[in-house]
Amino acid sequence: MIVSFLGITVNSQSMYIWTDESRLDILDKYSDSLSGDITVQSEYWSRLISLEITERRQFYSDYFNLGLHSDLTNIKAEFDHAAITKAGENVINVVESVTLSGVPILKNAEDYPIYQATLLAEKQVEDIRKSLYLESNARDILRAVKESIFQGEFKFTIINLHTIEFDPNSNNINKDEFTSRAKDDPGIDTVIWDKEKPVRIHPNYAVMQDNLIYTLGIEELAKIILDDVNRIPESSSAIGPRNQIQYSDSNAAAYMRTYVRVNRIDCDGVYQDRSAYNEDYENDQFGGCGQMCECLDCVNYVSQALVYAGKIKTSTWQPYVSAWVGVQAFENKMISSGYGYYRDCAIVQLGDIGIIPQQHTGMVTAINPLRYSGHTNDRLNYPWTSSYTRCINIY
């Protein structure tokens, strides 16, 4: 297996698993310090590492507040002792999981900006069918926001790959670079070292929906929604009689949250735990790790969810034809068959599909804050990523 991390390529098959007990203990203290279980004690690492740990705690708080319109409530970090390999004389590569918990800042569901904007758009649209469609959308949005408020605390797990350097004399940590970059996400959590000091690579909060919707204003959001609904084909069942609507966004999202479990690195940067997958579907027919999502399980999983939520299989969309398992073929099928339409990604809602063109797909499985779930990488209510540049509303 070849692992590439921050420009360093490591052949893990040639590296033995690291078992230095004293340094393992230091890693555990690092995790405890980041988690807030103990104070940041500089006797185990350099002053710069102490500052890095303190910065990480503040960053997670800022990320929740600025990016997710939420308050951070807990950090739980852990290094995987079984996934440590040597990358040099005093350098290791190690996998870290960081589970972050928080609660939404919004406490009154009726104040959710997209809900208010949908009501405003409903009043402004002239087509009665589209007005009814927006009215139905507003109810669905309100229901999903109320669910997030009722549930209270939510959590998700970031998987980081670290390169850590130890001082050969003191045995303490003197350098730590890491990233959560993956094929489905540019990375929430990345720190590089520049000129011998740690530098945070910040996410672009301006493109995160839970920041964007509170910045744009209700009128601007309503305009986006109106432009969006006017893209629905006139023949679409979405704006036909309400008894024609069979698909359930909430059921699709529930399915996507069910058959997935967050795991640490499996191979070649893929986070995957197939023991959690639905045994009614084949999950090993697409080849081994390291291949593109076309050959893995992301589209297969979304297709399963759509069927569970009411979509009917056809001769051209069933296990395991190309439109069932391939990103581009799936996208083409959803649009050409009238299963959905392209929605502005700034206003995606529960059950909507996000697509990284020709690479990957996932589904919105929670809002307030906006999160998605999917396979390959396996994600469970993970913060929505701007890498999804095409979005489809299924109806």
PyMOL commands that set and color helices and strands:
alter all, ss='L'
color gray80, all
select helices_A, chain A and resi 12-14+21-35+42-44+47-67+81-83+109-111+113-124+128-151+205-207+209-216+218-229+237-239+242-244+249-258+274-276+293-295+298-308+322-325+327-336+345-347
alter helices_A, ss='H'
color red, helices_A
select strands_A, chain A and resi 2-5+8-11+70-79+85-88+91-104+154-166+173-179+190-194+197-201+265-267+270-271+340-343+353-356+360-366+371-374+379-383+390-394
alter strands_A, ss='S'
color yellow, strands_A
deselect
rebuild
show_as cartoon
